Amino acid sequence: GLDGQDRLRKARVLLIGAGGLGSPCALYLAAAGVGTLGLVDGDRVDISNLQRQVLHTTGDIGRSKIQSARETIEALNPHVRVEAHEFRLAADRAMDVIRNYDVVVDGTDNFATRYLVNDACVLLGKPNVHGSVFRFEGQASVFWTPRGPCYRCLYPEPPPPELAPNCAEAGVLGVLPGLIGLVQATETVKIILGLGELLVGRLLLYHALQMRFRELSIPRDPACPVCGDHPTIRALSDSEGGCAAATALPSPALEGDVRPRDLKRELDRQTALVLVDVREPHEWKAGHLRAAVHIPLGQLASRMGELDRDAKIVCYCRTGARSARAADLLRKAGFINVRNLAGG
C-alpha cells in the first residue's frame, strides 16, 4: 500500500560491503524503493569478483566498487539516493557512519569488520541484518539489541587470524551470496515496514549442495561483553584478521621480503632459488612461476621435509599475505634463508 511504500521511501539503509552479499541486497532494496542507500566499501572491482558480485560488470574491472555500485543502482532506480562511504570501516568512524541510518546490513567478508559492526549496532541500538557465506553454506540472522541477542552472543570472540580462512583459500559458490543477500533484503524490508516475524533470536542455515534450510535458536547471553547484563565493551576498537585484510590489497614490503622486480633480476641471473607457491590448487592450475614447488599454506607444516633447509627459498602467493605467513613458519622451523615475495 501507499503507507508501506512511503515508509520505504523515507528509510535509510546502510550496506557494509558492495560485494557478494551487498550486490543482491542493494539491487532488491533499490527496486523496492528504499529512499536512501548508504554503501561502505574501499575495494576495487576484480575479475575474480564477477561470478558473485552482480552489481559490477567486466567494464568496471579496476574501478571503485562504490562508484560502480552507484551507477548500477541509479540506473535501476534513479529515485534512490546513494550515499558513498569509500573506505574500509574502522573504529574511529564506524559510530559516526552507522548512527545516521535506520537499518544496517552486514555484508562483510572478514571477522574484524563483522565484530566492529555488531558492537556499533549494539551501542547505537540499530538492527544489524547479518549474512555470511562459506564455500557451499550460508547463514543469516537479525541481531537487534535489546529485542534479542547480538552476534557476540553467538560467537563471543573472533578466531585467531591464522585460523580464519581467507577468500582465496576458502572460496564460495558464486550463486550462494545471491540467496543469502536476498534473505537480508527481505529482513530489511520487514524491519522498515514492521511486518512479519524477523530472524531475531534465530539463525537461518542454508546448505546449497543438499538444498536444505535449518534454523537454530540463539539465546541472549547474560555474560555477553557488549549486550549482556554487565557489558565490558563500551567503545569500539579495531581487531586484526579476516579475509579482506588478507586479499584486498598487496602486502607492503617488509624486512626480509623481496620485490618482484628484484626477484626477476635474480632469476634472469640464474641464481639458485627454490620458489614455493603456497596458493591453493585451483590458483596453481590457473598459472604459476616456472620451476616453482607447489605446497599450499595449509599443508606447509606437514611438508617442510620436502624443502632443503640450506636452500635460498622465496615464498609467493597472490598478494603476499599468505606467503608472508609461510615464510614466517619456515623461519621458525629453522630455515635460515627464506624470503617472501612482497605484493604477490
N, C-alpha and C positions, 0 to 999 in steps of 0.2 A: 504493500500500500504506500500512499504518499508519505505517511508519517515515518515509516521504516526507511524509505528512500532518502528522506530528509536527514534522518539520523546518520545514514551512511555518508551523505554529502558533508555533514559537519564533523565527521570523525577524523581523528589524526592518528595514523598508524605508523610506527617505526619498524622497519625491517633491518635487522642486523645481518648484513650479508646479501649480496646480489648474485649469489652463485646457484648451486643446485637446488636448494630449498627456497631461497628467496625468489628465484625466477618464476616458478609456477604460482607461488603465493602472490607476488606482485601483479602478475598478469590477471589473475582472477579477482583480486581486490580492486584493481583499476577498472576491470569490466563491470564489477558490481556497483561502481560509483562512489567508492570511498574518496572523500574530498581531498585529503592530504596524505601523501605517502612520503615518509622520510626514509632515505636509503643511506646506510653506513657501509662503506667498503673502500679499502685503499689499494685494491689489487687491480691488475690489468687482465684483459681477456687473452687467454692462451688457447691454442688449437685443441689441447687436451681437455679443455673445459666443455667443449661444444656438444658432447653426447648427452649432457645433462643440464647445462645452463642455457635454457631456451630463450632467455632474454636477449642473447647475443648471437651474432652470425659470423660467418667467415670474414665478412667485410669489417668486423670490429676487432679482429685479432691485433693485439698490441695497444688497443685503446683502453682508456679508463673504463672499468666496469660501470661506474656511476654514470658517466656520460652516455654510454651505450644503452644502459637501462632506461635512462631518462627519455631518450629518443623513442625507444620501443613503447614505453608506457604512454607517452604523449601521442604517439601515432594511433594507439588503440583507443585512448580516451583523452582528448585534448582538454577536458574539463578538470582533470586531476592535477592538483598542484604537487609537483615533485620537489622535495627539499633534499639537496645533496649534502652529504657529510663525507667528503672524500678523504678518509683517513682510517687507520686501524683504531678501533675503540680502545681507550686506555683509561686508567683510574682517574686521571686528572681532568677528564672531560665527560666521562660517562654520565654522571648525575645531571650535568647541565643539558646534555642532549636528551636524555630519557624523560626528564620531568616535563618536557613540552609536548608529550604525546599521551594519548588515551590508552593505547594498547601497544605492547612490544612483541614482535615476532622474532624469535631467536633462530636464525638460520646459519649459525656459526659452524665452523668445521674444526674447532680446537677447544680444548678444555679451559685454557686460560680465559678466553673471552666468555665462554659459557658461564663460568662461575662469576665473572665480573658482572655480566648482565643479570644473573639471578640475584646477586647481592644488591645491586642498584634498584631492581624492581621491588624487592622486599622493603628496602629502606624508604622507597617512594610510594609504596602501596599500589604499584602498577601491575596489571595482569601480564604474565610472561607466557606467551604461546610457544611451547618448546617443540622442537623436532630434531631428530638426528638419524643418520643413516650409516651403515657399515656393511660393505660387501652386498649381501642379499637380504639384509634385515633393516627394519626401521622402527622408530618409536616416536610417539607424540603424547603430549600432555599439556595441561594448563596449570601453571604454578601461580597462585594468586593469594598472597597473604593479606588479611587474616582469614579468608574464606577456606583455605586449605593449606597443604604442605608446600614447601619450596623445593627447589632442585637439590639442595643440600640435605633435605630430609631423606631423599632417595639415595644420593651419593654424597656423603659428608665431606670428603676431601678428593681433590683431583689425583689421578695416578702420577707417579714419578714420570718426568719427561721421557726417560729411557724406556719406559714400558708402554707409552702411548704410541700406537701405530700411526705413522703419518700417511697422508693421502696416497703417495706413490707406492708405499708398501702394501697398504690395505686395499685400496680401490673401492669402487661401488658400481653396481649395476646401473647403467645410465637412466633407466626409466624409474628406478626406485624413488629418487628425490621428488619426482613429479607427483607420486601418490601421497607421500608424507607432506609435501608442501601444500597440496590441495586440502589435506586434513587441517593443516594450520590455518589456511584461508577460511575454511568452514567455521572453525572455532572462533576466529577473529570476527567474522560476520555475526555469529551468535552472541558474542560479547557485546558488540555495538548495538544490536537490536534487542538484547535482553530476552532472547528466546532459547528454548530447549534446555537440555541437560549438558553442561560443559564437562570437559575432561578434567575437572578439578578433583584431585584426590584419586585419579585413575591414570594408569599408564597403558596406552594402547600399543601393542606389539604386532608388527606385521612381518611375516616370513614369505618372501616373494617366491621362492622355489617350491614351497608347499601351497602357496596361495591361501594362507591361513592367518586369521586375526586372533589374538588373545588379549586379555585385559587383566591387569594386576591392580589391586587396591594399594594406594600409597597413604599410610597414616602420617599425620603430622608428628614430628619428633620433638618432644618437650625439651630435649637436650640439644636441639639444633643450634649451632653457633650464631645463626643470623636471624631465625624466626622463632626460636624456642622461648621458653619461659624466662631464661636468664641469658640473653644474647651477649656474645663477646665481640661480634663483628659489628661495629658501629660506623665504620668508614670503609671506603674502598681501597684496595691495594692490588697491584698487578702481580701476576704469578707467571712462572715460566712454563713452557710446554705447549704442545699442540701441533697439529699437522700444518697449520697455516704458517707457523713460525719455521717449520722445517722445510717448506716447499715454495712459499710465495716469492721470496727474493733470494738471489745468490748470497752465500755467506761471504763476509769480507775476509781478506787475507789476514791471518794471524801468524805469530811466530811459529816457525816450523812448517808453514804452508808453502806451496809453490804455485805461481800463477800460470795460466795456460800458455802464455807466450814463452815463458822461461822453460816450461816442460817441453814445448815443441823444439826449442833450441837443443835441449839435451838429447831428444830423440833423433833430431837431424844429425847430431854428432855421434850417434850410435852409442850413447852412454849406456852402460849395463844397468837396466832398471827392471823391476818387477812391478807391472801395473795391475792393481787389484780393483776390479769393478764390483762394488758392493750393492748394486741395484738389484731389483727383482728380475726373475726370468723373462717376463714379458718385455721389460725395458731392455734387457740384454739382446733379445731377439730383434728388437727394433733397430739396433745399431750399437756398436761398441768399438773401442780403440783396438787396433790390430795388435795381436800378441798379448792381450790382457788376460788375466786369470779371473774367472767369474766365481766369486764367493759372496752370496747375498749377506747383508749385515746380520740377519737373524741366525745364520749358520757359522759365522766367523769364529765364535768361541770354540766350537767343536771341530773346526777345520784348520786351525792355526798350524797344525803339524804339516800341512801341505806347503807351507812357506819356509824359505830359507831365512833363518834369523840373522844371518850376516849380509843379506842382500839389501840393496837400496830399493825401498818399497815406496810406491806412490799409490795412495787410495783415491778413488774417484767415484762420484755418483752424479745425479742430475744437477744439483745446486751446490754441493759441497757440505751440506749439513750431515747427511748420513756418513759420508766418508770421513768427516772430522771425528765422529764417534768411533768409527772403525780404527782410525789412526791412533786414537787415544787408547782403545782396547789393546792394540798391538804393543804400544809403548809400555803399558802397564804389565804386559805379559813378558817383557824383556827384550822385545825387538828394538834395536838401537837406532837404525837409520830409516825412519818412517816419516813420510810427509803426506799432507792432504792437498788435493788439487782444489784450490780456493775458487769458489764460484761454479764448480762443476764443469 
